[in-house]
Structures are given as structure tokens and as C-alpha cells.
Amino acid sequence: MKKLTVEEMNRMSIDEFRQSRKIPLVIVLDDIRSLYNVGSIFRTSDAFRVEKLVLCGITACPPSVEIHKTALGAEDSVQWIYYKNIFDAIKDLRNEKYRIIAIEQVEKSTKLNKWNIKEEKYALILGNEVKGVKQEIVDICDECLEIPQYGTKHSLNVSCAASIVIWDYFKQYTEKVNIKNNMV
């Protein structure tokens, strides 16, 4: 096996990315403290063609040296919008017919390995690195999704959690609509 060069990877330009087909998934970041986490989530969102990011509360917005350090330019390709108040963001997403799901450990959560997406649009909410998704947000979500964990911590870095759920959604969505090799 030989590692591929950048040229052999046939990466698309930012303009090509903006015109490309996206998965019907919005990632909502509420009160994320670390700009490096925000950048990492931009990068994962670019990799799997997430429709857009919604940045809320104290979550930092581009341009930012710290976001760029982990996003590596994905902050320029992935569409994003900022809301000071997450409740306004959720209201707008509901009006656009998104199913609102918190990624959080709660009673009666759906375990990620048991989650089966339907053909609808989803908005996944990830919360603060220490406090998670606020209870008043959990209360108004359609569902809560939990990543099963079997170690001693029962906690993941928010950018790792985002990567896991984005990948799971992407895998299910592309299999469901049979477009895995036709995302161009």
C-alpha cells in the first residue's frame, strides 16, 4: 500500500463543496467553550457534508486563529450561522421541519447503536464541555440520543461525541438512500 498524495485524493474546492449535495443534518453547538472543539467539529462536518452548523451562546464563531488551527479551513467550506439564544435557533429549526435531538445522557434516551433514522431532517444539539445540554433544552427536544460507553468515565470530549454521531448519521443516511458512492 502507498499513501495517497494530496493530488491523488482529488479534493474538491470550497466552491465545489458549497455546490455539492449535503446530508440533511444540522449540528447545533450550545455554549462550547473550546475554540479547538469548535474547529474540530467544523472539520468533521466538512468531511461528511453536514448541511450546516448552528453556533449558540458563548460558542465562538469564525474567523478565529484557534478555530482555524483544528478546522484547517473547514470553517470556510461549511455553512454556519450564529444565534445568541439557542431557543431562537430551535424555533427556527422546528419551522424548517427538523427533528430536534439532544446528544445527552438522560432517562429513556435512545442508545446510538439502537437509533434508526427516518427520512427526515435532523438537528443534533451538543452542549457545554462540563455541563452538557441544559435541562431546559432537553425538555423541548423530540428525543435524546446517547452514545453507549463502557469504561469508567462515561464522558466523551464534545468534538469526539460529535464525530461519532455525525458518522453514524452519515452511514445510516447514505445506506438508506443508497448514495454512498454518489455524494458528488
Phi, psi and omega in degrees: 000143178238133175298142178281145173278167178302318180296320181290340180283347179052049179294142179277158177283169177299318178297318177297320179298313181300329180273348186284161177293136179246159173279147183281065183224130175244136176252124180254122179250117182247119176057043176279122185282319188276121176295332177292322175296317179301313179299318179297320180290325173301315183295316177295321179296323175294314184301325184247017175053051174294142183301310178192164172252141174244116183258127186231155173064231182277001178299127182287153180243153171295157359278146180201133178300318182292317177297314181299326183302324179257334180284333180052038178101349180296340177292344177267336183266321184277130177294141177213159178217151180246138171233132175294323184244120181298331179297324176293320179297314180297319178301313180295320179295320176298319178297333178269009174071033174273143170276126187263121183229127174272140172264101188198155176270109181220166173300139176061028175290159172270125177287139184306321182288353177249359184281127176238115181288153174249173181279077176212172181270144182236144170237118182257126183259128173243137185252186182310144183302329182262313188264347181073203179282130182299145181303320181293339174279314176307318183300332183254006178280155177285334186194159171238136182247134182237135175275114180298138180225143190235010179264206182267343188269322184050043181203137177236151171302141185300325179287328175291316178300316179300315180300318181296312183288325177296314179298316181298315178298312181303313181299311180297315184296312183293327176289319182296318182258007174055051181235013185312313183265010181230045179275002183272000000 
